[in-house]
Amino acid sequence: MESSELTARLRYLNETAHYLATSAPATSKHLMSQCNSLMFEAEIEQPEPQSRRSCLACGTIITSGWGGVAKVQPTASRKKSRKQESKKPSSREKSMVYTCASCFKTTRHRLEPAPPISRAKKAALPPVSVSKPVATALNNPSAPSANANANSKKRAKTRKLGGLGALLANKKASEARSSGFGLDLMDLMKQT
């Protein structure tokens, strides 16, 4: 087969198998196994992400919590010499072990170790010299504090007038003024 025709056929088989995974699992399995066998015949190695998405034995699409069991386990350590074991016993490699619910075959995928945590150290800042006009302003804070105090009082007043409490107070005041006999939404929401 031509390479463009082969890639188009592989893409079609892969996409339709994933599309039919939930609605027609048997058809999806068959299409995925055909895709895997076609790749094997053409001596094309399956990319790592694609091999993690399906069972290589029967073609079942791997879906979390459905159609199999996935576990993270430490990689079984092979017999090593004592020198190799003493180097880094804490850096054990982990692998994802998927057990297919259809064929009960286990597939292992090696997980990359997490990158080491590195904290950036902050550079020490040189001390800043204070000039005389700034120093005198720091020593005499009485003038700006009166202005700042007035501004904070204004902000507090606007917060008080614009808040939820103010809206409820306005609503109660308007209810007291109106002597209508009709019901509105607030009457239905009141708890008695």
Summary of the structure (lengths in Angstrom):
residues: 192
radius of gyration: 35.4
end to end distance: 79.8
largest distance: 93.5
contacts: 377
relative contact order: 0.07
helix: 48%
strand: 12%
